[in-house]
Amino acid sequence: MMTQSLPQTRQTPAAGGIAGLVGGAVGLLDALPKSLALLAARVALAVPFYYSGLTKWDGFLALSDSAVLLFTEEFKLNLFGGQYGLPFPALMALLAGLAEVSLPILLVLGLGTRFAALGLLAMTGVIQLVYPEAWHTFHLPWAALALTLVMFGGGKLTLDHLIGRWRNG
């Protein structure tokens, strides 16, 4: 009985070498702790909000007059083709100033990471309504970072993880 053999394909040494190199590189990247990427995401999201928050204060819990003025006169919600003033601008300035300083600190520490990121995601949504033209340069990356942290948490390099290990014995 005669068996018919399939034609064999030969890989060139260069093709196998490149595939091997790519496979090795992917293996090295897979070995990196995911927590490093989540730490980078936490810091990258925290920095612009923290520095923005610092500009709203004249001292400890002393909201600057310029922050209130911005929220009263400058910042407008772009809705349905029109511009509308913010409701309760002094309160909004105070809440934004508190959130822009405290939530980034929580993110960097990894304490309440998902909730801190959720708060910054909500703030990004409001900022988008005030400055809709910056969606692709600032708001989209901020939203992507915040959503990543909401979905995956902050990783193992967080106080959240340390507290979880301590509570579980």
Stockholm file with secondary structure:
# STOCKHOLM 1.0

chainA/1-169         MMTQSLPQTRQTPAAGGIAGLVGGAVGLLDALPKSLALLAARVALAVPFYYSGLTKWDGFLALSDSAVLLFTEEFKLNLFGGQYGLPFPALMALLAGLAEVSLPILLVLGLGTRFAALGLLAMTGVIQLVYPEAWHTFHLPWAALALTLVMFGGGKLTLDHLIGRWRNG
#=GR chainA/1-169 SS CCCCCCCCCCCCHHHHHHHHHHHHHHHHHHHSCHHHHHHHHHHHHHHHHHHHHHTTEEETTEECHHHHHIIIIICEEEETTEEEECSSHHHHHHHHHHHHHHHHHHHHHTSSHHHHHHHHHHHHHHHHHHCGGGIIIIIHHHHHHHHHHHHHCSCSSSHHHHHHHHHTC
#=GC SS_cons         CCCCCCCCCCCCHHHHHHHHHHHHHHHHHHHSCHHHHHHHHHHHHHHHHHHHHHTTEEETTEECHHHHHIIIIICEEEETTEEEECSSHHHHHHHHHHHHHHHHHHHHHTSSHHHHHHHHHHHHHHHHHHCGGGIIIIIHHHHHHHHHHHHHCSCSSSHHHHHHHHHTC
//
